[in-house]
Amino acid sequence: GQGRTLDISAGGCKIESDMPVTVGESFECRLHVPGLDWPLRIDEVTVRWVEGKLSGIAFTRMRQDEAVKLTRVLGELEQND
Protein backbone atom coordinates (compact mmCIF):
# COMPACT_ATOMS: atom_id res chain seq x y z
CA GLY A 1 0.00 0.00 0.00
CA GLN A 2 0.91 3.63 -0.15
CA GLY A 3 0.58 6.44 2.31
CA ARG A 4 1.77 9.87 3.31
CA THR A 5 4.22 10.41 6.15
CA LEU A 6 2.95 13.15 8.45
CA ASP A 7 5.52 12.96 11.22
CA ILE A 8 8.85 11.14 11.46
CA SER A 9 11.46 10.51 14.12
CA ALA A 10 14.36 8.11 14.61
CA GLY A 11 11.99 5.58 16.20
CA GLY A 12 9.02 5.67 13.86
CA CYS A 13 6.45 7.78 12.05
CA LYS A 14 2.80 8.64 11.62
CA ILE A 15 1.27 7.56 8.32
CA GLU A 16 -1.97 8.52 6.58
CA SER A 17 -3.13 5.73 4.26
CA ASP A 18 -6.18 3.97 2.86
CA MET A 19 -4.41 0.65 3.49
CA PRO A 20 -6.06 -1.07 6.45
CA VAL A 21 -3.62 -2.05 9.21
CA THR A 22 -4.05 -3.47 12.70
CA VAL A 23 -2.15 -2.85 15.90
CA GLY A 24 0.71 -5.33 16.23
CA GLU A 25 0.98 -5.98 12.50
CA SER A 26 4.54 -5.95 11.08
CA PHE A 27 5.71 -5.31 7.53
CA GLU A 28 8.54 -3.86 5.42
CA CYS A 29 8.34 -0.15 4.69
CA ARG A 30 9.99 2.13 2.15
CA LEU A 31 9.90 5.86 2.70
CA HIS A 32 10.39 8.14 -0.30
CA VAL A 33 12.21 11.21 0.94
CA PRO A 34 12.74 14.36 -1.14
CA GLY A 35 16.44 14.81 -1.86
CA LEU A 36 17.31 11.09 -1.70
CA ASP A 37 17.86 9.17 -4.94
CA TRP A 38 16.19 6.06 -3.49
CA PRO A 39 13.73 5.35 -0.69
CA LEU A 40 14.76 4.58 2.88
CA ARG A 41 14.24 0.89 3.45
CA ILE A 42 12.96 -0.10 6.86
CA ASP A 43 13.22 -3.90 7.09
CA GLU A 44 10.46 -4.14 9.68
CA VAL A 45 7.94 -1.73 11.16
CA THR A 46 5.28 -2.55 13.74
CA VAL A 47 1.92 -0.79 13.94
CA ARG A 48 1.54 0.75 17.42
CA TRP A 49 -1.80 2.55 17.07
CA VAL A 50 -4.57 3.17 14.53
CA GLU A 51 -7.12 6.02 14.34
CA GLY A 52 -9.13 5.88 11.12
CA LYS A 53 -6.72 6.41 8.21
CA LEU A 54 -3.88 7.41 10.56
CA SER A 55 -1.48 4.95 12.13
CA GLY A 56 1.67 5.13 14.19
CA ILE A 57 4.44 2.76 13.22
CA ALA A 58 7.63 1.94 15.08
CA PHE A 59 10.84 1.15 13.21
CA THR A 60 11.68 -2.25 14.69
CA ARG A 61 14.43 -3.46 12.33
CA MET A 62 16.64 -1.39 10.04
CA ARG A 63 20.08 -1.86 8.51
CA GLN A 64 22.80 0.40 9.92
CA ASP A 65 23.38 2.23 6.63
CA GLU A 66 19.65 3.02 6.40
CA ALA A 67 19.67 4.30 10.00
CA VAL A 68 22.54 6.65 9.07
CA LYS A 69 20.51 7.99 6.12
CA LEU A 70 17.48 8.48 8.37
CA THR A 71 19.58 10.42 10.89
CA ARG A 72 20.85 12.66 8.09
CA VAL A 73 17.30 13.28 6.81
CA LEU A 74 16.08 14.14 10.32
CA GLY A 75 18.95 16.60 10.75
CA GLU A 76 18.07 18.30 7.47
CA LEU A 77 14.40 18.53 8.50
CA GLU A 78 15.36 20.17 11.81
CA GLN A 79 17.45 22.77 9.97
CA ASN A 80 14.47 23.64 7.77
CA ASP A 81 12.11 24.25 10.71
CORNORRA-V175743 format. One record per helix or strand of 3 or more residues. SS is the DSSP state (helix for helix, strand for strand). FROM is the first residue (numbers start at 1). LEN is the number of residues. Records with the same first field share a line. If there is no record, write none. Layout:
BEGIN
SS->FROM-LEN + FROM-LEN
END
This chain:
BEGIN
strand->3-6 + 12-6 + 26-6 + 40-12 + 54-8
helix->64-17
END
